[in-house]
Each structure stands twice: as C-alpha cells, then as structure tokens.
Amino acid sequence: MSDLPAIPLFGTPAPVAGAEGCWVWHSGPGTPDVGLLTPEEAARVAALVDETRRAHLARHLGERRQLLSAMLGRPVDGVAIGHDGEGRPFLPFDEALSISLAGAGGWNALALSRTGRVGIDLEPVRSIDWKPMLGMTSDLQEREMVEEIISADDTLAPFFRLWTLKEAVLKAAGSGLRGGAKRVCLPMDLIDDSESRGTAIHDGVRYEIRCQAIQDVVVSMAVRA
C-alpha cells in the first residue's frame, strides 16, 4: 500500500495492488520530491511562473505516481502516463485499465476501472459567479431546476454536484467539456443530494455515475456502461 493517506470513495477498497475504484487525497505542505517526476512533468512544472503553483503541481504529479506505483506493483520510474489525441490519460503498459485524474484546491483524485471508461472530477464548494457557468452547461429546463434547488438549499453544493458529474461523464466519454455539457442528461435526485448514485445519458450512451462530498469538496465519478 502507498504511504499516501488516500481516502477510498464510493465503496472502493483501500489503495492496494489490483484495486479498482476512486481515491482522493490532499497534498500537504512541504518540499515536493522532483525526483519522482518524468522529464516531461518536470518541464511542465518549470514552465509555471508562480512558485506556489509550481510546488503544488510537483507534489500532485509525484504523489499520484507514488500511488499508482503501489497499486500497479511497478517501480515509480516505471509508471508512465500517456495522453491520447483528446488529452485523455492512459497507461501505455496496461491500456485495458482505464484511468482518470483530477485536482483542485490542493485535493487530488484518481480513478481506475477495467469494466468501462472512467471519468473523475472534483471541486471545492466555494463562492463563485456560478450563473454564467450554469448557462454553459445546462439547457433552460435544467437551469431552472438547479437554480430552484440552490435557492432552497442556500448553498452552491448543488451547482458543484452538477458541474463535477457532467465533467466526469465527459471525461469518461473522452472529450472533456468540449463534448457538449448540455447534452449530458442527469437525474435531479443526484443534484439535490437525495441520491448518491444513478445513470446519466450522453449522446445515447449510458454512464453509471456517483457523487460524494468529503469535507467541503464534491467528488464525482462516471463509468461508461
């Protein structure tokens, strides 16, 4: 098992060799071990101007490599993460194992699946100018329903559930938000938090979806059915 305090979600087992599911962790303070990074990752870190952002990215990249090393039974320097033409990550040494990654606000998520393409997303619940973003992702009917839920709950958590669920589905589809968030049909009982799992439809394809909060962070996962 990795020394990282990775937290399993959605009934996922602990992060041991051969496990599938979703794990999240928070990158703490401290000097990142740049020796864990590939030359390409080190160049990506070095390209950032802000020192704090460089440290955060280096920790994130190194930590996910450590976790994957433990779970895949490979040395750290043997864990290569490739990206296809759409930017979707894959494991060149095991392309049957679907992988998805996310990070925001110091939090990180990793999802692995052999049953279907997987997508993961997370966002801290925070105050933002959310209405223009809702307009980008939802048609009029969905927008009105989400606005009603937010008004009743007096929190932006429903918006972040919607955003992360759609992003997770589109990551599983291989397109990200470019794939048309308005075409992702979600059950409203996941948005109002009365359910934690359900089914989404995107361009005629079905995805099994889950959503869970950890502290003030919303995490969503989608697996192509």
C-alpha positions in Angstrom: 0.0 0.0 0.0 1.2 3.6 -0.7 2.2 5.8 2.3 -0.2 8.5 0.9 -3.3 9.0 3.0 -5.6 8.2 0.1 -9.2 8.0 1.0 -11.4 5.5 -0.9 -14.8 6.7 -2.0 -18.0 5.0 -3.4 -17.3 1.7 -1.7 -13.9 1.4 -3.2 -11.3 -0.8 -1.4 -8.1 0.6 0.1 -5.5 1.5 -2.4 -3.8 -1.9 -2.7 -2.3 -3.7 -5.7 -5.1 -4.7 -8.2 -7.8 -2.4 -6.7 -10.2 -0.5 -8.9 -12.4 2.5 -7.9 -11.7 6.0 -6.7 -9.4 7.5 -4.2 -8.8 11.1 -3.1 -6.1 12.8 -1.1 -5.0 16.2 0.0 -1.5 17.5 -0.9 0.0 18.8 2.3 2.8 21.4 2.7 6.4 20.6 2.3 9.1 20.4 -0.4 8.0 18.2 -3.3 10.3 15.3 -4.4 11.0 16.4 -8.0 13.0 13.2 -8.4 9.6 11.4 -8.8 8.8 13.4 -12.0 9.5 12.4 -15.6 11.4 14.9 -17.7 8.2 16.0 -19.4 6.5 16.5 -16.0 9.5 18.5 -14.7 9.4 20.7 -17.7 5.6 21.3 -17.2 6.3 22.3 -13.6 9.2 24.6 -14.5 7.0 26.4 -17.0 4.9 27.8 -14.3 5.9 31.3 -13.1 4.3 31.2 -9.7 6.5 29.4 -7.1 3.5 28.2 -5.1 1.8 26.8 -8.1 5.0 25.0 -9.2 5.2 23.3 -5.8 1.6 22.3 -5.8 1.8 20.8 -9.3 5.1 19.0 -8.5 3.5 17.5 -5.3 0.4 16.4 -7.2 2.3 14.8 -10.0 4.7 13.0 -7.7 2.0 11.8 -5.3 -0.2 10.3 -8.0 2.9 8.5 -9.4 3.6 7.1 -5.9 0.0 5.9 -5.5 -0.1 4.3 -8.9 3.3 2.6 -8.3 1.9 0.9 -5.2 -1.4 -0.1 -6.8 0.1 -1.4 -10.0 3.0 -3.1 -8.5 5.5 -1.2 -10.6 8.5 0.9 -9.6 7.8 4.6 -9.5 10.0 5.3 -12.6 8.1 2.5 -14.4 4.7 4.3 -14.1 4.2 6.1 -17.4 1.0 8.1 -18.0 0.4 8.8 -21.7 -2.3 11.1 -23.2 -4.2 10.4 -26.4 -5.1 13.0 -29.1 -8.0 14.3 -26.9 -5.8 14.7 -23.9 -7.3 11.7 -22.1 -4.8 9.9 -19.9 -4.0 6.2 -20.4 -1.4 3.7 -19.1 0.8 2.6 -22.1 1.7 -0.6 -20.2 -1.9 -1.6 -19.5 -4.3 0.0 -21.9 -7.2 -2.2 -20.7 -7.1 -0.3 -17.4 -8.9 3.0 -17.8 -7.6 5.9 -15.7 -8.8 9.3 -14.8 -7.2 12.1 -12.7 -8.4 15.3 -11.2 -7.1 18.0 -8.9 -8.3 21.3 -7.4 -7.6 23.4 -4.3 -4.9 21.0 -3.1 -7.2 18.0 -3.4 -6.5 15.2 -5.9 -8.5 12.2 -7.2 -7.5 9.0 -9.1 -10.0 6.6 -10.6 -9.2 3.2 -12.2 -11.6 0.8 -14.0 -11.4 -2.3 -16.1 -15.2 -2.5 -16.7 -15.5 0.6 -18.7 -14.0 4.0 -19.5 -13.9 6.1 -16.3 -14.0 9.8 -15.6 -13.4 11.6 -12.3 -13.8 15.2 -11.2 -13.7 17.2 -8.0 -14.3 20.8 -6.9 -14.2 22.5 -3.6 -17.5 24.2 -2.8 -16.8 27.9 -2.8 -18.3 31.2 -3.7 -18.1 31.9 -7.4 -20.0 33.6 -10.2 -21.9 30.4 -11.0 -24.8 31.5 -13.1 -22.8 32.1 -16.3 -21.2 28.7 -15.8 -24.6 27.1 -15.3 -25.7 28.6 -18.6 -22.7 27.0 -20.3 -23.5 23.5 -19.1 -27.3 23.3 -18.8 -30.4 23.9 -21.0 -33.2 26.2 -19.8 -35.2 23.5 -18.1 -32.2 22.1 -16.2 -31.0 25.5 -15.3 -34.3 26.4 -13.7 -34.4 23.2 -11.7 -30.9 23.7 -10.5 -31.5 27.3 -9.5 -34.5 26.2 -7.6 -32.5 23.6 -5.7 -29.7 26.1 -4.9 -32.3 28.6 -3.6 -33.9 26.0 -1.4 -30.6 24.7 0.0 -28.9 28.1 0.3 -25.6 26.5 -0.8 -23.7 26.2 -4.0 -23.1 22.5 -3.4 -25.9 21.5 -5.9 -24.1 23.5 -8.7 -20.8 21.8 -8.0 -22.5 18.4 -8.0 -23.9 19.2 -11.4 -20.6 20.5 -12.7 -18.5 17.6 -11.5 -20.9 15.0 -12.6 -21.0 16.4 -16.1 -17.3 16.8 -16.2 -16.8 13.2 -15.1 -19.2 11.9 -17.8 -17.4 13.9 -20.5 -14.0 12.7 -19.3 -15.3 9.1 -19.5 -16.5 9.9 -23.0 -13.0 11.2 -23.8 -13.9 14.8 -24.7 -14.0 16.9 -21.5 -16.3 19.9 -21.5 -15.7 20.3 -25.3 -18.0 17.3 -25.7 -21.2 19.3 -25.0 -22.1 19.5 -21.3 -25.7 20.5 -22.2 -26.1 17.0 -23.8 -25.3 15.2 -20.6 -28.7 14.3 -19.0 -28.5 13.9 -15.2 -31.1 12.8 -12.7 -32.0 15.7 -10.4 -32.0 13.5 -7.3 -28.2 13.5 -7.5 -28.1 17.3 -7.8 -30.4 17.8 -4.7 -28.3 15.1 -2.9 -31.3 12.8 -2.2 -29.3 10.1 -4.1 -25.6 9.4 -4.4 -25.7 7.2 -7.5 -27.6 7.0 -10.7 -27.4 6.9 -14.5 -26.5 9.7 -17.0 -27.0 9.7 -20.7 -24.7 11.5 -23.2 -25.2 11.2 -26.9 -27.2 7.9 -26.5 -24.5 6.3 -24.3 -25.3 5.3 -20.7 -22.9 6.1 -17.8 -23.1 4.9 -14.2 -22.5 7.9 -12.0 -21.7 8.6 -8.4 -21.3 11.7 -6.3 -20.0 12.2 -2.8 -18.7 15.0 -0.6 -15.6 14.8 1.5 -15.2 17.8 3.8 -16.1 20.8 1.5 -15.1 19.0 -1.7 -17.6 17.4 -4.2 -16.2 14.3 -6.0 -18.0 12.7 -8.9 -17.2 9.6 -10.9 -18.7 8.2 -14.2 -18.1 4.8 -15.8 -19.3 4.0 -19.3 -21.8 1.2 -19.0 
